[in-house]
Amino acid sequence: MTVFFIGAGPGDPELVTVKGQRLVRTCPVILYAGSLVPEAVLSGNVAEKVVNTAELDLDAIVALLADAHAKGQDVARVHSGDPSLYGAIGEQIRRLRALGIPYEIVPGVTATAACAAALGVELTLPDVSQTLILTRYARKTSMPEGEQLADLARHRATMAIHLGVRHLARIVEELTPHYGSDCPVAVIYRASWPDEEKVTGTLADIVGKVQATDIERTALILVGRVLDAEHFADSTLYAKEAE
Ligand SMILES: C[S@@+](CC[C@H](N)C(=O)[O-])C[C@H]1O[C@@H](n2cnc3c(N)ncnc32)[C@H](O)[C@@H]1O
């Protein structure tokens, strides 16, 4: 018996890995994080128990996992995007280890990748940015020392900010001294879902543009010069004299 933490991808059910889909379709127990995992990802399952864990606390979730373990049933524990990012699987894994319940992680397509795809851009361009910072905005949750937005912004790397769209004005204020007010920024709502929305602009005008929409959650903020760069060197990857 194994608990499989499965990445459901960003929303489009075709963006689940073949392995993830196979497990969802064969595990007798499915627990899914309902707020961001579309029901379509669960299609074709033959599970005897399918539970949306959106309203459950950690104890209740662990009780369900322990119950499946006692019955020898594999569990598909389905999380949005890639489960290793802001998925709160760490605390579940800690409990599983303490209980001696085996688990495995099946990676998924993370929101950042889906947002880059929606914009049709590469996030790492030669001479523009070779680094991608994945972070979240935390107004109340404390961030570890050295990981405040201003600390990260000093690198001027491409940045993907999760869980922050409601605090966009504050974020823009913190980023602008480092990236410059003309730096391109995009806010992507529900990338890869049928109701996906993209708002693009600069740090100077993005707040007004997003205020004019009703985007309040499930959006990623992407910042960096890669978003509209025309001037960058070819990579060495496809150079005639490749290294
Ligand atoms: C709790 S985190 C989960 C991230 C997820 N594990 C991943 O790898 O994408 C939820 C946040 O991820 C971002 N997010 C998740 N899915 C998204 C999507 N389809 N489009 C845009 N942003 C998304 C939003 O910032 C959202 O508030």
The ligand as a Gaussian input file, in Angstrom:
#p B3LYP/6-31G(d) Opt

LIG

0 1
 C       -1.319000      26.815000      -2.971000
 S       -0.471000      27.335000      -4.414000
 C       -0.276000      25.801000      -5.251000
 C        0.779000      25.834000      -6.321000
 C        0.850000      24.524000      -7.091000
 N        1.345000      23.455000      -6.240000
 C        1.717000      24.622000      -8.338000
 O        2.725000      23.898000      -8.463000
 O        1.357000      25.401000      -9.232000
 C       -1.754000      28.133000      -5.245000
 C       -1.262000      29.352000      -6.008000
 O       -0.564000      28.915000      -7.171000
 C       -0.895000      29.763000      -8.260000
 N       -1.676000      28.961000      -9.235000
 C       -2.065000      27.679000      -9.128000
 N       -2.682000      27.262000     -10.246000
 C       -2.682000      28.322000     -11.082000
 C       -3.132000      28.531000     -12.414000
 N       -3.731000      27.552000     -13.111000
 N       -2.955000      29.755000     -12.967000
 C       -2.348000      30.748000     -12.300000
 N       -1.871000      30.606000     -11.040000
 C       -2.034000      29.421000     -10.448000
 C       -1.705000      30.915000      -7.691000
 O       -0.807000      31.917000      -7.277000
 C       -2.359000      30.238000      -6.505000
 O       -2.747000      31.190000      -5.538000

